[in-house]
Amino acid sequence: MGFLTGFYFFLIRNGDRDMGKAEVKNKIPHEKTADDSLSAIASKYLSFIKKERRLSKYTFRNYNHAIGEFSKWLKINSPELKFEEIERTTARSYLIESQAKLAKTTLRNHFSALRGLFHFAQERGSCTNNPFANLSLPKLQRKLPKFLSEKQTKALLLDNQHNPNDNTKTDFISERNQLITSILYSSGLRVSELVAINYADINYDNSTLRVSGKGGKERIVPIGRKVMKQITLFREKFLAEKPNSSAVITSKSGNRLSIRSIQFILKKRLREVNLPEDISPHKLRHSFATHLLDRGADLRAVQELLGHSSLSTTQIYTHVSIARLKEAHKMAHPRS
């Protein structure tokens, strides 16, 4: 656990970028075109967020779905309405109906997509107002993130016991799986970031990784000397002939692992050490952040390590630490 206290202050400033306002910062030329229908503008907007903003394929898929749902609703309720004629009353009507069908988080994501779409259209002169801007959405009841205690994390990271009679394939899988959990916890990476890492992204001298996060935003993440040694030994043992362009986390045949594969591997490992199987790879990220703050790490430092664009996203972990302190006070103080 000692590496947690030693590296959180190691940072390279990449410049802030608020993902919620990225469309505002990316100026789009005003160019009124002949086809300003919803489908045509949506197609251009989706191409823009994919190629220029470089949002993840999951965000792209969700935005595409959200716009499609609105389009279907519009065809049923206001089939004659042109794109530039969509007003706030239409947006409110859609909000009212959507509230009955969608969870609050999904609802907010859908309306974020529509707000971005109309902002894009405004910037290029396809409409004069954004009916989804500043729309009052239901507030989220933020749940505190689940995480492993330091004792549980230590159990998860203990070296697997190797059978001397195991063949190379079993050794490879066992050591690779151990490497997966070590990197996830030591760096706080998203699973999508982990599977994308190549050996070329590793700085062996500084024990850091170059990570491409949401929106293509790069950051430098320390992983500690112990994990760096794990990576080095694993490569020397199994992947010495592979070029620097190769993925760090692969199958035995050398193919890059999928996110789903990582989830399955972690679930299997949790079962082996009798830990709750509902702990996902992302909860290792929660554990990373919570343990850093518990040990006195600066909130801004944790924000940069996690690659959060907004400090408010990171602040949820301070609530976790405070909640634990209050519980400890209640259990131990004579006048609590």
RAWO-V971745 format. One record per residue. SS is DSSP state (2 for helix, 1 for strand, 0 for the rest). D_FIRST is the distance of its C-alpha to the first C-alpha in whole Angstrom. Layout:
ss/d_first
SS/D_FIRST
SS/D_FIRST
//
This chain:
ss/d_first
0/0
2/4
2/6
2/6
2/8
2/10
2/11
0/12
0/16
0/17
0/19
0/23
0/25
0/27
0/29
0/30
0/31
0/32
2/32
2/35
2/37
2/37
2/40
2/42
2/40
0/42
0/45
0/47
0/51
0/54
0/56
0/58
0/58
0/61
0/59
0/57
0/56
2/53
2/52
2/53
2/51
2/48
2/48
2/48
2/45
2/43
2/44
2/43
2/39
2/39
2/40
0/40
0/37
0/35
0/34
0/32
2/34
2/33
2/34
2/37
2/38
2/37
2/39
2/42
2/42
2/42
2/45
2/47
2/47
2/48
2/51
2/52
2/52
2/54
2/57
2/58
2/58
0/59
0/60
0/63
0/60
0/59
2/56
2/57
2/59
0/55
0/55
2/53
2/55
2/54
2/50
2/51
2/52
2/50
2/47
2/49
2/49
2/46
2/44
0/46
0/45
0/41
0/38
2/37
2/34
2/36
2/39
2/37
2/36
2/40
2/41
2/39
2/40
2/44
2/43
2/42
2/45
2/48
2/46
2/46
2/50
2/51
2/50
0/52
0/55
0/55
0/55
0/55
0/53
0/50
0/50
0/47
0/45
0/44
0/45
0/44
0/41
0/40
0/37
0/34
0/32
0/29
0/26
0/23
0/21
0/19
0/15
0/13
0/12
2/8
2/10
2/12
2/9
2/8
2/12
2/12
2/10
0/12
0/14
0/18
0/20
0/23
0/27
0/28
0/31
0/29
0/31
2/30
2/30
2/27
2/25
2/25
2/24
2/22
2/20
2/20
2/19
2/16
2/16
2/17
2/14
2/11
2/13
2/14
2/10
2/9
2/12
0/14
0/17
0/20
2/21
2/24
2/22
2/20
2/24
2/26
0/23
1/25
2/25
2/27
2/24
1/22
1/22
0/20
0/21
0/19
0/16
1/17
1/19
1/22
1/22
1/26
0/25
2/28
2/31
2/30
0/28
1/26
1/23
1/21
1/17
1/14
0/12
0/10
2/12
2/10
2/12
2/15
2/15
2/15
2/18
2/20
2/20
2/21
2/24
2/25
2/26
2/27
0/28
0/29
0/32
0/31
0/32
0/29
0/31
0/29
1/27
0/23
0/23
1/26
0/28
0/30
0/33
0/31
0/31
1/29
0/27
0/28
2/26
2/27
2/26
2/23
2/23
2/25
2/22
2/19
2/22
2/23
2/19
2/19
2/22
2/21
0/18
0/20
0/18
0/21
0/22
0/23
0/19
0/20
2/18
2/19
2/17
2/14
2/15
2/15
2/12
2/10
2/13
2/13
2/9
2/10
2/13
2/12
0/10
0/14
0/14
0/17
2/19
2/21
2/18
2/16
2/20
2/20
2/17
2/18
0/22
0/23
0/27
0/27
2/25
2/26
2/25
2/21
0/22
2/22
2/19
2/20
2/22
2/19
2/17
2/21
2/22
2/19
2/20
2/24
2/23
2/21
2/24
2/27
2/25
2/25
0/28
0/31
0/33
0/31
//
